[in-house]
Amino acid sequence: MRKTFVYRGTPIEIEITPLPSGGSRAVIDGRVVDFMTGVLPDGGVAVTVAGERHVTHAARVGDSVQVSQAGAVFTFTMPEGRGRRSAAAGDLTAPMPGQVRGVFVSAGESVTRGQLLFLLEAMKMEIRITAPADGIVMQVSAQVGAVVERGQRLAEMGETRG
């Protein structure tokens, strides 16, 4: 599998191939990384690289993927012009199980890429859920204090009208 994503404005090419050992090899912009993965009961993925285990959770938000690891959330998007639909359109979901600590938008509100929409707390980590692109919040599905599961819809996003 070969894909190109954009992270912080920089295109990154990733090619992943299975290995006979049961693991996988990723070539990321020419750098080779061998790894093993295992799915966790909460839907997360344990990734072992060079004997070090990392727990990650991922959620698709429109045409982006948000990956959380060790309290940090990384957003990867498809490059412009690669057959992508609007990154703003679609469900905005929880990247991991947790409790909603803040809701900073309401239905009908226009938002800009990177704007803070929700604040989750999971495993004593603060996870900031931001707008993947300019758009309109069509529906808010989460409330402060709610406990959410990985992949549970927090909001529905729509394209900016114009």
N, CA, C and O of each residue as an XYZ file, in Angstrom:
648
protein
N       0.839     -1.161      0.000
C       0.000      0.000      0.000
C       0.895      1.239      0.000
O       1.810      1.363      0.814
N       0.612      2.145     -0.925
C       1.382      3.388     -1.004
C       0.400      4.551     -0.931
O      -0.579      4.595     -1.677
N       0.668      5.495     -0.024
C      -0.193      6.667      0.129
C       0.668      7.895      0.352
O       1.791      7.814      0.850
N       0.113      9.026     -0.027
C       0.744     10.299      0.273
C      -0.200     11.074      1.168
O      -1.383     11.214      0.856
N       0.311     11.576      2.274
C      -0.442     12.390      3.209
C       0.258     13.735      3.354
O       1.407     13.905      2.948
N      -0.451     14.667      3.932
C       0.148     15.961      4.245
C       0.115     16.112      5.755
O      -0.935     15.952      6.378
N       1.268     16.420      6.346
C       1.371     16.662      7.773
C       2.048     18.014      7.964
O       3.179     18.221      7.525
N       1.345     18.926      8.621
C       1.842     20.284      8.853
C       2.324     20.944      7.562
O       3.354     21.618      7.534
N       1.552     20.732      6.492
C       1.853     21.379      5.225
C       2.891     20.677      4.371
O       3.173     21.126      3.260
N       3.468     19.589      4.857
C       4.515     18.877      4.123
C       4.004     17.524      3.633
O       3.537     16.723      4.442
N       4.081     17.249      2.325
C       3.671     15.932      1.823
C       4.631     14.848      2.330
O       5.848     15.033      2.352
N       4.054     13.721      2.731
C       4.835     12.586      3.223
C       4.363     11.346      2.475
O       3.174     11.026      2.490
N       5.295     10.642      1.816
C       4.938      9.420      1.108
C       5.235      8.225      1.999
O       6.329      8.091      2.546
N       4.226      7.350      2.136
C       4.354      6.169      2.994
C       4.001      4.942      2.177
O       2.952      4.890      1.535
N       4.893      3.945      2.208
C       4.612      2.664      1.562
C       4.761      1.577      2.617
O       5.797      1.482      3.274
N       3.718      0.753      2.780
C       3.739     -0.312      3.783
C       3.597     -1.650      3.068
O       2.708     -1.844      2.239
N       4.510     -2.578      3.419
C       4.459     -3.927      2.854
C       4.566     -4.942      3.982
O       5.274     -4.714      4.963
N       3.863     -6.067      3.843
C       3.968     -7.116      4.863
C       5.313     -7.834      4.772
O       5.903     -7.946      3.698
N       5.780     -8.316      5.915
C       7.024     -9.088      5.974
C       6.697    -10.546      6.283
O       5.664    -10.819      6.894
N       7.549    -11.491      5.876
C       7.306    -12.915      6.156
C       7.189    -13.213      7.652
O       6.551    -14.193      8.038
N       7.796    -12.381      8.491
C       7.768    -12.583      9.948
C       6.408    -12.272     10.559
O       6.180    -12.545     11.737
N       5.498    -11.700      9.762
C       4.202    -11.305     10.307
C       4.142     -9.823     10.607
O       3.064     -9.280     10.846
N       5.272     -9.174     10.598
C       5.318     -7.727     10.810
C       5.137     -6.992      9.499
O       4.705     -7.567      8.500
N       5.471     -5.722      9.518
C       5.350     -4.890      8.325
C       6.578     -4.004      8.203
O       7.304     -3.779      9.172
N       6.792     -3.509      7.000
C       7.876     -2.554      6.736
C       7.230     -1.294      6.161
O       6.460     -1.347      5.202
N       7.564     -0.169      6.773
C       7.114      1.122      6.258
C       8.319      1.851      5.702
O       9.376      1.907      6.331
N       8.145      2.407      4.515
C       9.156      3.297      3.950
C       8.496      4.669      3.930
O       7.549      4.911      3.182
N       9.014      5.554      4.761
C       8.435      6.885      4.942
C       9.439      7.897      4.417
O      10.468      8.160      5.040
N       9.116      8.460      3.254
C      10.025      9.399      2.592
C      11.447      8.847      2.530
O      12.413      9.567      2.783
N      11.566      7.553      2.187
C      12.876      6.940      2.021
C      13.445      6.308      3.282
O      14.416      5.555      3.193
N      12.882      6.583      4.446
C      13.364      5.997      5.706
C      12.627      4.686      5.971
O      11.397      4.648      5.916
N      13.364      3.609      6.256
C      12.784      2.287      6.459
C      12.560      2.037      7.945
O      13.455      2.234      8.767
N      11.324      1.589      8.278
C      10.979      1.261      9.660
C      10.238     -0.072      9.653
O       9.186     -0.188      9.025
N      10.777     -1.089     10.350
C      10.090     -2.367     10.510
C       9.316     -2.313     11.821
O       9.804     -1.792     12.824
N       8.083     -2.866     11.799
C       7.248     -2.787     12.989
C       6.274     -3.958     13.047
O       6.023     -4.633     12.049
N       5.736     -4.178     14.238
C       4.687     -5.172     14.489
C       3.498     -4.412     15.041
O       3.672     -3.395     15.713
N       2.287     -4.890     14.768
C       1.091     -4.255     15.307
C       0.185     -5.293     15.940
O       0.242     -6.478     15.612
N      -0.642     -4.830     16.844
C      -1.659     -5.664     17.466
C      -2.822     -4.783     17.870
O      -2.627     -3.695     18.413
N      -4.034     -5.251     17.607
C      -5.227     -4.487     17.959
C      -5.535     -4.697     19.441
O      -5.491     -5.821     19.940
N      -5.844     -3.610     20.133
C      -6.160     -3.649     21.555
C      -7.672     -3.741     21.773
O      -8.436     -3.376     20.880
N      -8.124     -4.220     22.937
C      -9.560     -4.352     23.197
C     -10.342     -3.038     23.055
O     -11.526     -3.065     22.719
N      -9.693     -1.884     23.307
C     -10.403     -0.602     23.200
C     -10.396     -0.046     21.782
O     -10.843      1.078     21.552
N      -9.883     -0.838     20.821
C      -9.848     -0.395     19.430
C      -8.550      0.287     19.047
O      -8.341      0.609     17.877
N      -7.679      0.510     20.010
C      -6.379      1.103     19.721
C      -5.466      0.083     19.061
O      -5.837     -1.074     18.865
N      -4.275      0.532     18.728
C      -3.296     -0.345     18.102
C      -1.982     -0.222     18.861
O      -1.490      0.881     19.099
N      -1.422     -1.366     19.236
C      -0.091     -1.391     19.840
C       0.899     -1.557     18.691
O       0.824     -2.522     17.930
N       1.819     -0.617     18.572
C       2.832     -0.651     17.522
C       4.187     -0.835     18.196
O       4.569     -0.045     19.060
N       4.916     -1.883     17.799
C       6.232     -2.140     18.367
C       7.287     -1.873     17.300
O       7.298     -2.497     16.239
N       8.181     -0.922     17.613
C       9.265     -0.531     16.716
C      10.564     -0.659     17.504
O      10.710     -0.044     18.561
N      11.503     -1.447     17.003
C      12.810     -1.636     17.650
C      12.651     -1.994     19.129
O      13.377     -1.488     19.984
N      11.680     -2.883     19.416
C      11.475     -3.345     20.789
C      10.696     -2.392     21.682
O      10.408     -2.731     22.830
N      10.352     -1.230     21.194
C       9.592     -0.245     21.969
C       8.132     -0.289     21.570
O       7.801     -0.210     20.387
N       7.248     -0.417     22.573
C       5.813     -0.509     22.309
C       5.166      0.868     22.459
O       5.403      1.578     23.437
N       4.349      1.227     21.477
C       3.616      2.497     21.486
C       2.141      2.184     21.283
O       1.798      1.352     20.443
N       1.266      2.834     22.039
C      -0.170      2.646     21.876
C      -0.723      3.853     21.128
O      -0.507      4.998     21.525
N      -1.439      3.581     20.042
C      -2.011      4.650     19.239
C      -3.506      4.408     19.041
O      -3.992      3.280     19.125
N      -4.209      5.490     18.780
C      -5.621      5.437     18.403
C      -5.768      6.341     17.194
O      -5.110      7.378     17.107
N      -6.619      5.959     16.267
C      -6.813      6.767     15.061
C      -8.298      6.906     14.777
O      -9.098      6.020     15.076
N      -8.643      8.045     14.189
C     -10.028      8.284     13.784
C     -10.023      9.064     12.486
O      -9.245     10.001     12.308
N     -10.905      8.662     11.581
C     -11.056      9.394     10.315
C     -11.996     10.555     10.578
O     -13.061     10.383     11.171
N     -11.596     11.735     10.135
C     -12.401     12.950     10.238
C     -12.447     13.548      8.836
O     -11.475     14.158      8.389
N     -13.571     13.376      8.139
C     -13.634     13.828      6.755
C     -12.572     13.104      5.948
O     -12.562     11.873      5.909
N     -11.680     13.841      5.307
C     -10.593     13.241      4.530
C      -9.257     13.325      5.259
O      -8.196     13.303      4.635
N      -9.319     13.421      6.567
C      -8.079     13.409      7.336
C      -8.128     12.258      8.331
O      -9.189     11.698      8.609
N      -6.979     11.922      8.852
C      -6.872     10.905      9.892
C      -6.185     11.562     11.081
O      -5.112     12.149     10.948
N      -6.823     11.453     12.249
C      -6.213     11.968     13.470
C      -5.677     10.782     14.255
O      -6.409      9.838     14.553
N      -4.394     10.838     14.584
C      -3.734      9.761     15.311
C      -3.276     10.315     16.652
O      -2.584     11.331     16.709
N      -3.671      9.633     17.744
C      -3.223     10.075     19.063
C      -2.227      9.060     19.613
O      -2.404      7.848     19.495
N      -1.178      9.602     20.216
C      -0.163      8.765     20.844
C       0.481      9.573     21.955
O       0.908     10.709     21.746
N       0.546      8.985     23.127
C       1.218      9.598     24.278
C       0.736     11.030     24.531
O       1.534     11.912     24.847
N      -0.569     11.253     24.391
C      -1.128     12.560     24.698
C      -1.074     13.571     23.576
O      -1.601     14.674     23.718
N      -0.454     13.226     22.470
C      -0.373     14.148     21.331
C      -1.300     13.649     20.229
O      -1.467     12.442     20.052
N      -1.905     14.579     19.486
C      -2.763     14.221     18.364
C      -2.130     14.784     17.095
O      -1.803     15.968     17.019
N      -1.963     13.917     16.105
C      -1.365     14.282     14.827
C      -2.437     14.152     13.748
O      -3.135     13.140     13.689
N      -2.574     15.168     12.894
C      -3.572     15.142     11.830
C      -2.880     15.019     10.483
O      -2.012     15.822     10.141
N      -3.275     14.000      9.719
C      -2.750     13.745      8.388
C      -3.897     13.917      7.398
O      -4.997     13.415      7.628
N      -3.646     14.624      6.299
C      -4.673     14.836      5.278
C      -4.167     14.368      3.922
O      -2.971     14.144      3.736
N      -5.087     14.225      2.980
C      -4.721     13.899      1.606
C      -4.300     15.188      0.919
O      -4.851     16.246      1.222
N      -3.341     15.128      0.005
C      -2.927     16.340     -0.709
C      -4.071     16.875     -1.567
O      -4.932     16.116     -2.011
N      -4.073     18.182     -1.796
C      -5.080     18.804     -2.652
C      -5.000     18.193     -4.043
O      -3.916     17.858     -4.521
N      -6.159     18.048     -4.694
C      -6.183     17.566     -6.063
C      -6.027     16.070     -6.209
O      -5.847     15.590     -7.328
N      -6.087     15.308     -5.126
C      -5.931     13.855     -5.216
C      -7.271     13.137     -5.038
O      -7.340     12.092     -4.391
N      -8.329     13.701     -5.614
C      -9.621     13.037     -5.564
C     -10.244     13.057     -4.189
O     -11.052     12.188     -3.863
N      -9.888     14.020     -3.386
C     -10.450     14.060     -2.046
C     -11.730     14.865     -2.032
O     -11.895     15.813     -2.800
N     -12.640     14.471     -1.143
C     -13.806     15.308     -0.930
C     -13.407     16.367      0.067
O     -12.279     16.350      0.559
N     -14.278     17.270      0.374
C     -13.948     18.328      1.322
C     -13.517     17.728      2.644
O     -14.207     16.859      3.176
N     -12.384     18.172      3.193
C     -11.923     17.679      4.487
C     -12.867     18.105      5.591
O     -12.842     17.527      6.677
N     -13.703     19.108      5.339
C     -14.635     19.572      6.364
C     -15.871     18.696      6.424
O     -16.514     18.629      7.472
N     -16.231     18.020      5.336
C     -17.473     17.256      5.284
C     -17.308     15.895      5.943
O     -16.316     15.204      5.712
N     -18.278     15.512      6.762
C     -18.266     14.189      7.373
C     -18.317     14.255      8.874
O     -18.447     15.323      9.471
N     -18.210     13.082      9.476
C     -18.284     12.984     10.929
C     -16.940     13.306     11.564
O     -15.888     12.901     11.070
N     -16.996     14.035     12.655
C     -15.831     14.300     13.491
C     -15.981     13.339     14.663
O     -16.956     13.425     15.409
N     -15.024     12.420     14.836
C     -15.183     11.350     15.828
C     -14.096     11.398     16.897
O     -13.045     12.015     16.720
N     -14.380     10.734     18.003
C     -13.429     10.650     19.107
C     -12.289      9.714     18.719
O     -12.549      8.592     18.284
N     -11.019     10.146     18.863
C      -9.898      9.289     18.486
C      -9.641      8.161     19.481
O      -8.931      7.207     19.163
N     -10.215      8.261     20.689
C     -10.054      7.229     21.699
C     -11.147      7.402     22.742
O     -11.773      8.460     22.796
N     -11.394      6.396     23.569
C     -12.411      6.541     24.616
C     -11.998      7.625     25.607
O     -10.815      7.781     25.907
N     -12.964      8.363     26.107
C     -12.647      9.406     27.074
C     -13.875     10.173     27.497
O     -15.001      9.813     27.154
N     -13.648     11.242     28.252
C     -14.733     12.089     28.722
C     -14.609     13.468     28.078
O     -13.519     14.036     28.002
N     -15.742     13.995     27.617
C     -15.765     15.314     26.995
C     -15.618     16.357     28.097
O     -16.454     16.430     28.998
N     -14.572     17.154     28.033
C     -14.303     18.194     29.027
C     -14.670     19.582     28.527
O     -14.843     20.507     29.321
N     -14.791     19.729     27.201
C     -15.158     21.029     26.652
C     -15.767     20.896     25.278
O     -15.298     20.112     24.454
N     -16.834     21.681     25.027
C     -17.460     21.778     23.712
C     -17.440     23.254     23.361
O     -18.042     24.068     24.061
N     -16.755     23.606     22.283
C     -16.523     25.008     21.959
C     -17.218     25.465     20.681
O     -16.894     26.521     20.138
N     -18.184     24.661     20.196
C     -18.930     25.000     18.979
C     -20.399     24.657     19.162
O     -20.776     23.932     20.083
N     -21.209     25.184     18.279
C     -22.627     24.822     18.267
C     -23.059     24.611     16.820
O     -22.379     25.048     15.893
N     -24.184     23.944     16.633
C     -24.704     23.664     15.289
C     -24.934     24.970     14.544
O     -25.443     25.941     15.102
N     -24.549     24.973     13.275
C     -24.713     26.144     12.426
C     -23.529     27.090     12.435
O     -23.481     28.034     11.647
N     -22.584     26.850     13.310
C     -21.423     27.736     13.433
C     -20.389     27.453     12.339
O     -20.098     26.295     12.041
N     -19.845     28.502     11.750
C     -18.728     28.378     10.802
C     -17.439     28.253     11.601
O     -17.234     28.962     12.586
N     -16.573     27.343     11.166
C     -15.301     27.142     11.853
C     -14.169     27.212     10.834
O     -14.386     27.036      9.636
N     -12.969     27.468     11.322
C     -11.796     27.504     10.458
C     -10.859     26.357     10.822
O     -10.837     25.885     11.959
N     -10.096     25.927      9.841
C      -9.150     24.837     10.042
C      -8.279     25.118     11.267
O      -7.734     26.212     11.418
N      -8.157     24.110     12.141
C      -7.320     24.226     13.329
C      -8.037     24.795     14.541
O      -7.480     24.798     15.638
N      -9.260     25.276     14.367
C     -10.019     25.850     15.491
C     -10.376     24.746     16.477
O     -10.803     23.665     16.071
N     -10.205     25.011     17.772
C     -10.535     24.045     18.818
C     -12.043     23.855     18.878
O     -12.795     24.816     19.045
N     -12.484     22.586     18.738
C     -13.906     22.277     18.769
C     -14.310     21.524     20.034
O     -15.347     21.811     20.633
N     -13.474     20.551     20.437
C     -13.770     19.730     21.608
C     -12.486     19.486     22.392
O     -11.386     19.491     21.838
N     -12.654     19.275     23.678
C     -11.543     18.888     24.541
C     -11.959     17.595     25.237
O     -12.977     17.554     25.927
N     -11.164     16.540     25.051
C     -11.433     15.245     25.679
C     -10.352     14.956     26.709
O      -9.223     15.434     26.600
N     -10.718     14.170     27.701
C      -9.726     13.657     28.642
C      -9.780     12.147     28.554
O     -10.842     11.543     28.702
N      -8.623     11.537     28.310
C      -8.533     10.092     28.189
C      -7.229      9.634     28.827
O      -6.153     10.123     28.482
N      -7.331      8.705     29.746
C      -6.158      8.156     30.420
C      -5.267      9.281     30.953
O      -4.045      9.238     30.809
N      -5.889     10.280     31.565
C      -5.218     11.438     32.165
C      -4.483     12.292     31.129
O      -3.570     13.044     31.471
N      -4.889     12.170     29.857
C      -4.320     12.979     28.793
C      -5.392     13.932     28.296
O      -6.576     13.595     28.296
N      -4.988     15.104     27.879
C      -5.891     16.074     27.283
C      -5.754     15.961     25.764
O      -4.658     16.085     25.217
N      -6.876     15.726     25.098
C      -6.865     15.584     23.646
C      -7.689     16.706     23.044
O      -8.880     16.837     23.328
N      -7.051     17.514     22.212
C      -7.709     18.643     21.560
C      -8.208     18.192     20.196
O      -7.423     17.728     19.369
N      -9.500     18.326     19.957
C     -10.092     17.971     18.677
C     -10.332     19.282     17.938
O     -11.096     20.134     18.392
N      -9.674     19.432     16.799
C      -9.751     20.679     16.045
C     -10.423     20.461     14.694
O     -10.530     19.332     14.216
N     -10.871     21.552     14.089
C     -11.497     21.477     12.771
C     -10.459     21.054     11.738
O      -9.393     21.664     11.664
N     -10.742     20.025     10.937
C      -9.789     19.564      9.932
C      -9.680     20.521      8.748
O      -8.699     20.480      8.005
N     -10.685     21.382      8.568
C     -10.707     22.339      7.461
C     -11.777     23.375      7.768
O     -12.567     23.204      8.697
N     -11.800     24.444      6.993
C     -12.881     25.408      7.117
C     -14.188     24.686      6.805
O     -14.238     23.854      5.899
N     -15.237     25.000      7.545
C     -16.518     24.347      7.301
C     -17.593     24.869      8.222
O     -17.426     25.886      8.894
N     -18.692     24.156      8.238
C     -19.830     24.506      9.083
C     -20.167     23.297      9.943
O     -20.204     22.169      9.451
N     -20.412     23.532     11.225
C     -20.834     22.468     12.126
C     -22.321     22.252     11.880
O     -23.137     23.128     12.165
N     -22.666     21.092     11.352
C     -24.066     20.788     11.037
C     -24.820     20.316     12.274
O     -25.989     20.651     12.465
N     -24.133     19.524     13.124
C     -24.767     18.972     14.314
C     -23.690     18.683     15.350
O     -22.609     18.205     15.006
N     -23.978     18.970     16.608
C     -23.084     18.622     17.715
C     -23.723     17.456     18.451
O     -24.869     17.549     18.890
N     -22.990     16.360     18.587
C     -23.533     15.133     19.175
C     -23.007     14.855     20.575
O     -23.488     13.930     21.230
N     -22.037     15.623     21.053
C     -21.430     15.372     22.365
C     -21.645     16.563     23.281
O     -21.675     17.711     22.837
N     -21.794     16.272     24.563
C     -21.979     17.313     25.567
C     -20.894     17.192     26.625
O     -20.328     16.118     26.829
N     -20.608     18.307     27.300
C     -19.626     18.307     28.378
C     -20.042     17.278     29.425
O     -21.201     17.228     29.836
N     -19.080     16.458     29.850
C     -19.323     15.436     30.856
C     -19.642     14.070     30.276
O     -19.576     13.066     30.985
N     -19.991     14.018     28.986
C     -20.331     12.740     28.359
C     -19.094     11.857     28.231
O     -17.987     12.343     28.000
N     -19.301     10.565     28.382
C     -18.241      9.595     28.152
C     -18.439      9.066     26.734
O     -19.525      8.600     26.388
N     -17.397      9.139     25.921
C     -17.485      8.713     24.523
C     -16.544      7.550     24.263
O     -15.526      7.385     24.936
N     -16.905      6.755     23.280
C     -16.087      5.624     22.847
C     -15.261      6.031     21.640
O     -15.585      7.010     20.968
N     -14.210      5.299     21.362
C     -13.402      5.546     20.169
C     -14.304      5.437     18.950
O     -15.070      4.483     18.820
N     -14.212      6.417     18.054
C     -14.989      6.407     16.822
C     -16.389      6.984     16.968
O     -17.100      7.136     15.975
N     -16.796      7.309     18.200
C     -18.129      7.882     18.402
C     -18.179      9.296     17.832
O     -17.247     10.082     18.008
N     -19.273      9.609     17.150
C     -19.412     10.924     16.519
C     -19.551     12.018     17.569
O     -20.379     11.940     18.477
N     -18.701     13.056     17.412
C     -18.767     14.244     18.262
C     -19.579     15.333     17.559
O     -20.346     16.058     18.192
N     -19.400     15.433     16.249
C     -20.117     16.442     15.464
C     -20.152     16.002     14.016
O     -19.347     15.183     13.571
N     -21.106     16.567     13.292
C     -21.157     16.390     11.853
C     -20.734     17.695     11.205
O     -21.266     18.758     11.526
N     -19.779     17.614     10.296
C     -19.242     18.789      9.632
C     -19.746     18.866      8.206
O     -19.967     17.844      7.558
N     -19.925     20.086      7.721
C     -20.327     20.305      6.342
C     -19.399     21.318      5.692
O     -18.638     22.009      6.369
N     -19.474     21.395      4.383
C     -18.639     22.327      3.641
C     -19.112     23.761      3.861
O     -20.294     24.007      4.102
N     -18.180     24.694      3.776
C     -18.511     26.113      3.871
C     -19.387     26.485      2.692
O     -19.070     26.177      1.542
N     -20.469     27.137      2.984
C     -21.350     27.605      1.907
C     -20.742     28.827      1.276
O     -20.142     29.650      1.967
N     -20.882     28.958     -0.004
C     -20.269     30.132     -0.599
C     -20.658     30.287     -1.962
O     -20.229     31.234     -2.623
